[in-house]
Amino acid sequence: MDLPSFLWLWRIAAWSMGLTLTGYGLLAVTGSVLFYTRSKGQEQSAWLRPLHIALGATMVTLVLGLLAIGIVGTLGEYGTLGHSVHLVFGLAVVSVALASAWSASRIAPERPWARSLHLSLNGVLGLTLTAVGLSGWQVVQKYLP
């Protein structure tokens, strides 16, 4: 297929990645506030935890959308996958984001390991998002004039 026919797809991917990074930042802020209020024994805002959960669900949806865009765009352009390390980093982001969401769903007083696993996975997610962003930038450079 001709690349210009995929320009709209690359724009959606760029916006999705930007929103994913914004979501990750907002999740870090809301998660930090939740951690701080819990550790200080303060009462939490009634809206903060639902906002944190909604942001997390939105970010997972965006990451899955980015995976779909990457697969469709790469198959459309090359006919096969695996032309760069970007695929490996992308699959890592999807895996870690899904694992983080799963661990978040396990957080409860009787499962103290879930919260620390969730926090650790979020740190790894930040690293994998950085890697996929940098490798994605290299991929994009192939198409810019």
LOGU-543166 format. One record per atom (N, C-alpha, C): x negated, y negated, z; atom name; residue number from 1. Coordinates in steps of 0.02 Angstrom, whole numbers, plus 32768, in hexadecimal, padded with zeros to 4 digits. Atoms other than C-alpha are relative to their C-alpha. Example, Ala and Ser with C-alpha at 12.3 -4.5 7.8 and 13.67 -1.06 7.14 Angstrom:
      X      Y      Z   site   pos
   7FD3   803B   8000      N     1
   7D99   80E1   8186     CA     1
   7FD3   7FC4   8000      C     1
   802A   803B   7FFD      N     2
   7D54   8035   8165     CA     2
   8027   7FC9   8025      C     2
//
This chain:
      X      Y      Z   site   pos
   7FD6   803B   8000      N     1
   8000   8000   8000     CA     1
   7FD4   7FC2   8000      C     1
   8023   803F   8003      N     2
   7FCE   7F4D   7FE6     CA     2
   8003   7FDD   8044      C     2
   8003   801F   7FBE      N     3
   7F94   7EF2   8084     CA     3
   8031   7FC7   800A      C     3
   7FD1   8037   7FF3      N     4
   7FFC   7E54   806B     CA     4
   8046   8018   8012      C     4
   7FBF   7FE7   7FED      N     5
   8098   7EC0   8079     CA     5
   8002   8013   804A      C     5
   8003   7FF0   7FBA      N     6
   805C   7EEA   8128     CA     6
   7FF2   7FC3   802C      C     6
   8010   803B   7FD9      N     7
   803A   7E37   815E     CA     7
   8031   7FF4   8039      C     7
   7FCE   8008   7FCB      N     8
   80DD   7E2F   81BF     CA     8
   7FF2   8030   803A      C     8
   800F   7FCE   7FCD      N     9
   80A8   7ECD   821C     CA     9
   7FC6   7FE9   802C      C     9
   803A   8019   7FDA      N    10
   8000   7E81   824E     CA    10
   8014   7FC5   802D      C    10
   7FE8   8038   7FD6      N    11
   805A   7DE5   828D     CA    11
   8024   8019   803E      C    11
   7FDC   7FE3   7FC7      N    12
   80CC   7E4E   82F9     CA    12
   7FCD   801E   8031      C    12
   8033   7FE2   7FD5      N    13
   8033   7EAB   833B     CA    13
   7FDB   7FCA   8027      C    13
   8024   8036   7FDE      N    14
   7FDA   7E08   8364     CA    14
   802B   7FE3   8039      C    14
   7FD4   801A   7FCD      N    15
   8070   7DC4   83C2     CA    15
   8009   8033   8038      C    15
   7FF7   7FCC   7FCD      N    16
   808A   7E6A   841B     CA    16
   7FC3   8006   802D      C    16
   803D   7FFC   7FD8      N    17
   7FD5   7E70   8453     CA    17
   7FFA   7FC3   802D      C    17
   8001   803C   7FD7      N    18
   7FDF   7DBD   8490     CA    18
   8031   8005   803A      C    18
   7FCD   7FF8   7FCC      N    19
   807E   7DE3   84F0     CA    19
   7FEB   8036   8032      C    19
   8019   7FCC   7FD3      N    20
   802F   7E82   8536     CA    20
   7FCC   7FE5   8030      C    20
   8034   801E   7FD4      N    21
   7F99   7E21   8578     CA    21
   801F   7FD0   8031      C    21
   7FDC   802D   7FD3      N    22
   800D   7D9D   85C0     CA    22
   8024   8027   8036      C    22
   7FDD   7FD5   7FD1      N    23
   8076   7E25   8610     CA    23
   7FD0   801F   8033      C    23
   8031   7FE4   7FD2      N    24
   7FDA   7E75   865A     CA    24
   7FEB   7FCC   8034      C    24
   8012   8036   7FD2      N    25
   7FA8   7DCE   86A5     CA    25
   8038   7FF2   8032      C    25
   7FC8   800C   7FD3      N    26
   8056   7DB1   86EC     CA    26
   800A   803A   8031      C    26
   7FFC   7FC7   7FD3      N    27
   8058   7E61   8732     CA    27
   7FCB   7FFD   8036      C    27
   8035   8007   7FCE      N    28
   7FB2   7E40   8788     CA    28
   8014   7FCC   8034      C    28
   7FEB   8035   7FD1      N    29
   7FF8   7DA0   87D5     CA    29
   8038   8019   802E      C    29
   7FC8   7FEA   7FD7      N    30
   809D   7DEB   880E     CA    30
   7FEC   803B   802D      C    30
   8019   7FC8   7FD7      N    31
   8046   7E8A   884A     CA    31
   7FD6   7FE8   803A      C    31
   802A   801C   7FCB      N    32
   7FC9   7E23   88AD     CA    32
   802B   7FDF   8036      C    32
   7FD3   801F   7FCF      N    33
   8056   7DC1   8900     CA    33
   8024   8036   8028      C    33
   7FE0   7FC9   7FDC      N    34
   80B0   7E63   892A     CA    34
   7FCF   801F   8032      C    34
   8032   7FE3   7FD4      N    35
   800F   7EAA   8974     CA    35
   7FF2   7FD2   803C      C    35
   800F   8031   7FCC      N    36
   7FEB   7E0A   89D6     CA    36
   8038   7FFE   8034      C    36
   7FC9   8005   7FD1      N    37
   8098   7DFD   8A22     CA    37
   8008   8040   8029      C    37
   7FFB   7FC1   7FDC      N    38
   8099   7EB6   8A50     CA    38
   7FC8   8006   8034      C    38
   8038   7FF9   7FD2      N    39
   7FEC   7EAF   8A9F     CA    39
   8005   7FCF   803A      C    39
   7FF7   8031   7FCB      N    40
   801A   7E14   8B05     CA    40
   8040   800A   8027      C    40
   7FC2   7FF3   7FDD      N    41
   80C0   7E5D   8B3B     CA    41
   8035   7FCB   7FF4      C    41
   7FCF   8034   8011      N    42
   811E   7DCE   8AE9     CA    42
   803A   801E   7FD8      C    42
   7FC6   7FEA   8027      N    43
   81CA   7DDF   8A9D     CA    43
   7FF4   7FEF   7FB7      C    43
   800A   800B   8048      N    44
   81C5   7DF3   89E1     CA    44
   803E   7FE0   7FE2      C    44
   7FC8   801C   8025      N    45
   8230   7D90   896A     CA    45
   8028   8038   7FE0      C    45
   7FD4   7FCB   801B      N    46
   82C5   7DF6   8930     CA    46
   7FF7   800A   7FB5      C    46
   8005   7FFC   8048      N    47
   82A1   7DD1   887A     CA    47
   7FBB   8016   7FE7      C    47
   8044   7FF4   8017      N    48
   81E5   7DF3   8876     CA    48
   7FF4   8048   7FEB      C    48
   800A   7FB9   8012      N    49
   81E5   7EB2   8876     CA    49
   8025   8011   7FC0      C    49
   7FDE   7FF2   8040      N    50
   826D   7EBE   87EF     CA    50
   7FDE   7FDE   7FC4      C    50
   8025   8021   8036      N    51
   820B   7E3F   8787     CA    51
   7FC2   8027   7FEE      C    51
   803D   7FD9   800B      N    52
   816C   7EA5   879C     CA    52
   8011   8040   7FD8      C    52
   7FEB   7FC3   8022      N    53
   81C7   7F43   8765     CA    53
   8015   7FF1   7FB8      C    53
   7FEA   8013   8044      N    54
   8218   7EEB   86CF     CA    54
   7FC5   7FEE   7FD4      C    54
   803D   8011   8026      N    55
   8170   7EA4   8699     CA    55
   7FDA   803F   7FED      C    55
   8022   7FC1   800E      N    56
   8123   7F51   86A6     CA    56
   8022   8027   7FC9      C    56
   7FDA   7FDC   8033      N    57
   81AD   7FA1   863F     CA    57
   7FF8   7FDD   7FBC      C    57
   8009   8025   803E      N    58
   819D   7F17   85BD     CA    58
   7FBB   800C   7FE3      C    58
   8044   7FF5   8018      N    59
   80E1   7F2E   85B3     CA    59
   7FF8   8046   7FE3      C    59
   8003   7FBC   801B      N    60
   80F2   7FEA   859B     CA    60
   8023   8004   7FBC      C    60
   7FDC   8002   8040      N    61
   8171   7FCB   8511     CA    61
   7FD6   7FDE   7FCA      C    61
   802C   8022   8031      N    62
   80FB   7F50   84BB     CA    62
   7FC6   802B   7FEC      C    62
   8039   7FD5   800F      N    63
   806A   7FCA   84C7     CA    63
   8016   8039   7FD1      C    63
   7FE7   7FCC   802D      N    64
   80D3   8054   8478     CA    64
   8010   7FE4   7FBB      C    64
   7FF4   8022   8040      N    65
   8109   7FD9   83F1     CA    65
   7FBF   7FF4   7FDA      C    65
   8041   800A   8020      N    66
   8053   7FAF   83CF     CA    66
   7FE4   8041   7FE4      C    66
   8016   7FBF   8019      N    67
   802B   8067   83BE     CA    67
   8024   8011   7FBF      C    67
   7FD9   7FF2   803C      N    68
   80B7   807B   833F     CA    68
   7FE9   7FD4   7FC6      C    68
   8017   802F   8034      N    69
   807E   7FE0   82DF     CA    69
   7FBC   8016   7FE5      C    69
   8043   7FEA   8014      N    70
   7FCB   801F   82DD     CA    70
   8002   803E   7FD4      C    70
   7FFB   7FC2   8028      N    71
   7FFC   80CA   829C     CA    71
   801E   7FF1   7FBC      C    71
   7FE0   8010   8040      N    72
   8072   8086   8216     CA    72
   7FD2   7FD6   7FD4      C    72
   802C   802C   8027      N    73
   7FF9   7FFE   81E0     CA    73
   7FC3   8024   7FE5      C    73
   803C   7FDC   8016      N    74
   7F61   806F   81D9     CA    74
   8011   8034   7FCC      C    74
   7FEC   7FCE   8032      N    75
   7FBB   80FA   817E     CA    75
   8014   7FDE   7FBF      C    75
   7FED   8025   803C      N    76
   8003   807A   8106     CA    76
   7FC6   7FE5   7FDA      C    76
   803A   801E   8020      N    77
   7F5B   802C   80E3     CA    77
   7FCF   8035   7FE8      C    77
   8034   7FCF   800F      N    78
   7EE7   80C4   80E6     CA    78
   801B   8045   7FEE      C    78
   7FE5   7FBD   800C      N    79
   7F58   815C   80E0     CA    79
   7FEC   8033   8035      C    79
   8016   7FD4   7FC9      N    80
   7EFF   81A8   8178     CA    80
   7FF0   7FD4   803C      C    80
   8011   8023   7FC2      N    81
   7ED6   817A   822B     CA    81
   7FB7   800B   8011      C    81
   8043   7FF4   7FE6      N    82
   7E30   816B   8286     CA    82
   7FC9   7FDC   7FDB      C    82
   8033   8025   8026      N    83
   7DD4   80E7   8220     CA    83
   7FD4   7FD5   802D      C    83
   8028   8028   7FD2      N    84
   7D92   808E   82BA     CA    84
   800C   8018   8047      C    84
   7FFA   7FF0   7FBA      N    85
   7D7B   809E   8375     CA    85
   803F   7FE1   801E      C    85
   7FC3   8022   7FE9      N    86
   7E16   8030   8385     CA    86
   8038   8033   8010      C    86
   7FCE   7FCC   7FF2      N    87
   7E84   80CC   837C     CA    87
   7FF4   8021   8044      C    87
   8011   7FE1   7FC0      N    88
   7E29   811C   840E     CA    88
   8012   7FD2   803A      C    88
   7FF0   8030   7FCB      N    89
   7E38   807E   8477     CA    89
   804B   7FF6   8006      C    89
   7FB7   8008   7FFF      N    90
   7EEE   806A   8445     CA    90
   8022   803A   8023      C    90
   7FE4   7FC5   7FDF      N    91
   7F17   811C   847A     CA    91
   7FF0   7FFF   804B      C    91
   8012   8006   7FB9      N    92
   7EBA   80FB   851D     CA    92
   802F   7FCF   8023      C    92
   7FD3   8031   7FE2      N    93
   7F24   8060   853E     CA    93
   8045   801F   800B      C    93
   7FBE   7FE1   7FF9      N    94
   7FC5   80C0   851D     CA    94
   8000   8033   8039      C    94
   8004   7FCD   7FCB      N    95
   7F8E   8150   858D     CA    95
   7FFD   7FE1   8045      C    95
   8008   801F   7FBE      N    96
   7F58   80E1   861C     CA    96
   803E   7FD9   8014      C    96
   7FC3   8025   7FF1      N    97
   7FF3   8072   860F     CA    97
   8038   802F   8016      C    97
   7FCD   7FCF   7FED      N    98
   8065   810A   8616     CA    98
   7FF0   801F   8044      C    98
   8014   7FE4   7FBF      N    99
   8002   8154   86A7     CA    99
   800C   7FCE   8038      C    99
   7FF5   8034   7FCE      N   100
   800C   80AE   8703     CA   100
   804B   7FFA   8010      C   100
   7FB7   8003   7FF5      N   101
   80C9   80A7   86E9     CA   101
   8018   803C   8027      C   101
   7FED   7FC4   7FDA      N   102
   80D9   815A   8726     CA   102
   7FEC   7FF9   8049      C   102
   8016   8006   7FBA      N   103
   8071   8138   87C1     CA   103
   8028   7FCB   8026      C   103
   7FD6   8033   7FE0      N   104
   80D8   809B   87E4     CA   104
   8043   801E   8015      C   104
   7FBF   7FE0   7FEF      N   105
   8176   8106   87E1     CA   105
   7FFA   8030   803B      C   105
   800C   7FD2   7FC8      N   106
   8128   8177   8866     CA   106
   7FF3   7FDC   8041      C   106
   8011   8026   7FC3      N   107
   8100   80EA   88E2     CA   107
   803A   8005   8033      C   107
   7FD0   7FF9   7FC8      N   108
   8158   810F   8987     CA   108
   7FD7   8009   8040      C   108
   8024   7FF8   7FC1      N   109
   8129   8112   8A40     CA   109
   7FE4   8047   800A      C   109
   8018   7FBC   7FF7      N   110
   8119   81D0   8A3A     CA   110
   7FCB   8015   7FCC      C   110
   8034   7FF2   8033      N   111
   80A1   81C6   89A4     CA   111
   7FCF   7FC6   7FFD      C   111
   802E   8039   7FFF      N   112
   8018   814B   89D5     CA   112
   7FCC   8002   7FC7      C   112
   8030   7FFA   8037      N   113
   7FA6   818D   894A     CA   113
   8019   7FDD   7FC1      C   113
   7FE4   801B   803E      N   114
   801C   8148   88C4     CA   114
   7FEC   7FB6   7FF7      C   114
   8011   8047   8005      N   115
   7FF9   8091   88EB     CA   115
   7FB7   7FF7   7FED      C   115
   8047   8008   8011      N   116
   7F3C   80A5   88E7     CA   116
   7FF2   801A   7FB9      C   116
   8007   7FE8   8045      N   117
   7F48   810C   8847     CA   117
   8018   7FCB   7FCF      C   117
   7FE3   8034   802A      N   118
   7FB6   8084   87FB     CA   118
   7FCF   7FC5   7FF8      C   118
   8030   8038   8003      N   119
   7F38   7FFC   8828     CA   119
   7FC2   8013   7FD9      C   119
   803B   7FEA   8025      N   120
   7EA6   8061   87E6     CA   120
   800E   8004   7FB5      C   120
   7FED   7FFC   8047      N   121
   7EFF   8085   8743     CA   121
   8007   7FBB   7FE1      C   121
   7FF9   8044   801B      N   122
   7F26   7FCD   8730     CA   122
   7FBC   7FE0   7FF3      C   122
   8044   8017   800E      N   123
   7E6D   7FA5   873E     CA   123
   7FE4   801E   7FC0      C   123
   8015   7FDE   803D      N   124
   7E47   8026   86B8     CA   124
   8026   7FE3   7FC4      C   124
   7FD8   801D   8036      N   125
   7ED5   7FDD   8650     CA   125
   7FE3   7FBD   7FEA      C   125
   8020   803F   8013      N   126
   7E81   7F33   8655     CA   126
   7FC3   800A   7FD5      C   126
   803C   7FF1   8028      N   127
   7DE0   7F7E   8613     CA   127
   8014   801A   7FBA      C   127
   7FEC   7FE5   8042      N   128
   7E39   7FDF   8589     CA   128
   8022   7FCB   7FD5      C   128
   7FE3   8037   8026      N   129
   7E9E   7F46   8557     CA   129
   7FC9   7FD3   7FE2      C   129
   8038   8028   8019      N   130
   7DFB   7EE6   8547     CA   130
   7FE0   8024   7FC4      C   130
   801F   7FD9   8036      N   131
   7DB0   7F72   84DD     CA   131
   802B   8001   7FC1      C   131
   7FD4   7FFD   803B      N   132
   7E48   7F80   846C     CA   132
   8006   7FBA   7FE0      C   132
   7FFE   8044   801C      N   133
   7E4E   7EC3   8459     CA   133
   7FC3   7FEF   7FD7      C   133
   803E   800E   8024      N   134
   7D98   7EB6   8426     CA   134
   7FFB   802B   7FC0      C   134
   8003   7FD6   803C      N   135
   7DA1   7F4B   83B0     CA   135
   8036   7FEC   7FCD      C   135
   7FCC   8018   802D      N   136
   7E44   7F08   8369     CA   136
   7FEA   7FC1   7FDB      C   136
   801A   803C   8020      N   137
   7DF0   7E63   8346     CA   137
   7FD1   8012   7FC7      C   137
   802D   7FE9   8035      N   138
   7D6B   7EC0   82E3     CA   138
   8028   801B   7FC4      C   138
   7FD5   7FE5   8036      N   139
   7DF4   7F19   827F     CA   139
   801F   7FC6   7FD9      C   139
   7FE0   8038   8021      N   140
   7E4C   7E74   825B     CA   140
   7FCF   7FDA   7FD3      C   140
   8032   8024   8028      N   141
   7DAA   7E27   821A     CA   141
   7FF9   801D   7FBA      C   141
   8004   7FE1   8043      N   142
   7DAE   7EA2   8189     CA   142
   8033   7FE2   7FD0      C   142
   7FC9   8018   802A      N   143
   7E4F   7E53   814B     CA   143
   8003   7FB5   7FF7      C   143
   7FFF   8049   8006      N   144
   7E2E   7D9B   8165     CA   144
   7FD2   7FE9   7FC8      C   144
   802A   8018   8037      N   145
   7DEA   7D38   80D2     CA   145
   7FC0   7FDF   8019      C   145
//
